[in-house]
């Protein structure tokens, strides 16, 4: 039996929008004045606008999984993570994924498959993450990422990765999501 007074789950209406902080190209913080389907007005709903980015789950021909180990200031520690980064203006996600894998690791992949695109935080946005699985990756050059931090390249098996997650050595939700998606029969 359905309730007669079900809430209206329709789209919220943006009445006003203003940027209160911006540091291009990395982050923008907006405040929206919104009207809910119920008619209620919310004067200060915050939304984070960040660039779209990619994460690559790279696998070698002998089924080793490529990970980076690097300091990440957002977590204030050294962590394991999959290669990835921002999508440049005019770049499609797959091209960005291929570029990031090559720049950060010196590896290039043979077969590429999308594992989907996701928003990190459903309420505040935070950009879209495009996940890819690259198989038969092989080293073709030295890494040349131009990033602020240095990174070590590690080849691991799935058991080692799962242990790294349970031990807290993988802290990035996007890396954990890529690992989880890669175990799905659709992507194996």
N, C-alpha and C positions, 0 to 999 in steps of 0.2 A: 504494500500500500504506500502510495506517494503522499508526501505532505502537500497540503494545498498552498502553503506559504513558503515555497522554495525560494532561496535567494536568487537574484539575477546575477549570473556569473559573466555578464557581458564585458566588453572592453571599457577601460577607463578613458575618460575624455580629458585631454590636456588643455587646461584653460590658459595657463601661462607657463613659460619656461625661461629660466635664466641660468647662465653659467656663473658659478661662484669661484671656480678654480680651473686653470687650464695650463698644461705643460705639454705642448705638442712635441712629438707625436704620441707620447706615452699615456696620458691620462687627462680626463676632463670630468669635473664634478658639476652636475646640473641639479637645480631644484625645480621641481614641477609643482604647480598648483593643479590639482586634479579633481575631477568630479566622478564619484563612483556611480555605478548603475542605480544605487539606492537614492541618489541625489545628494549624498553627503559630500562636502567639500573638504579636501585635505590641502592645507596651504604649503606644506614643506616636505614633499616626498623626494628623497634623494635618489639620483641615478648616476652610476659610474659609466663613463664612456671610455672604452679602451680599444686599441686596434685589434683586428682579427689576427689570429695566429695559427700556427700549425704545430703538430706533434707527430713525430715519426717513430713507429715501432719497427726497427730494422733487424732483419734476420739474415744471417749468412747462409751459404749453400749447405753448410754442415750443421745448420740449426742452432747456431750460437746467436744470442740476442745482444745487440750492441747497446751499451749504456754509457752515459757520461757521468763522471764523478767530479763535482765542482762546488765551490762555495757559492751560495745564493744568499744575497743580503736580505731578501724578504723573510727568510726563515732564520737568518743569522748563523748559518752552519753549513758544513759540507754535506752534500746529499747526492744521491744517485738520481738521474733523470734521463728521459729520452731526448734525443736531439729535437730542436724546434726553434721557433722564433716568429717574429712579426711578419705579416704579409706586406710587401712593399706596394706602394700606390701603382695601380694598373696590373698587378701580378695576380694570377689565378692561384688558388690554394695549392694545387698539385705542383705547380712550378715553384712555389715558395718552399714546399716540403722538400723537393729535390735539391733546391739551392741550399737550404739550411743543413740537410744531411751532409752534403759535400763540404760546405764551409766549416762546419763544426767537427766533422770526423775524418774527412778525406775519403769517405766511402760513397759509392754510387750504387743504386739499386737497379735490379733488372725488371721485376714485376711490381707494380704499384696498385694498391687497392684502397679505396676510401673505406674508413670504418665509421664515417658519419661526422656531423658537425653539431656542436653543442654549446650552449651558453653556460658559463661557469656558475652564475648565480641568477636564479630565475626572478628574483625581486629587483636586483640592482643592475643587472646586465653584465658588465665587465668584459665586453667583447665576445666574439665567437671563436671557438677552438675547432679546427678542422683536423681530424685524426686520420692518419694513413699507416698502412702496413706496407713495408717494402721488403721483398724477399730476394734472395740471391745477391745481397749487397756484397761488394768487394772493395778493398782499398785501392784507390787509383791515384791518390796524391796525399800530401801532408795537410792536416787541418789548417785553415786560415780564416777563422771566424771574425776577427777584428773586434771581438767582445772584450769587455773590461776584465773578465775573469779567465784564468787558465782552467783547462779541463783535462782530466785523464779519461782515456777510452778503455772500457772494460768489456770483454766478451763473457757473457753469462748464459747459463741454461735456465729454464723456467723455474726449477727448484730453487736455484740461487736467488732468482728475482723474488719469488714468494717469501723466502726467508728475509730478504732485504726489506720487504714491505712489513712483515711482522716484527722485525727488529727496529723499525722506525728509521731505516737508512734511506728509504724512498719517501719523501714528504710531499711531493708535488701531486696534487689530486689529478692533474691532467696525465701524468705518467702512470698513476695507478689506474685511471680510467682506460688508457691505451692498453695496458697489460690485461685488464679485465675484458675489454672488447676483443683482444686478440685470441682469447680462449673460446670465444663464441664460434660455433661450427660454421657460421657464415663466412668467417674470415680465416679459417685454418686451411 
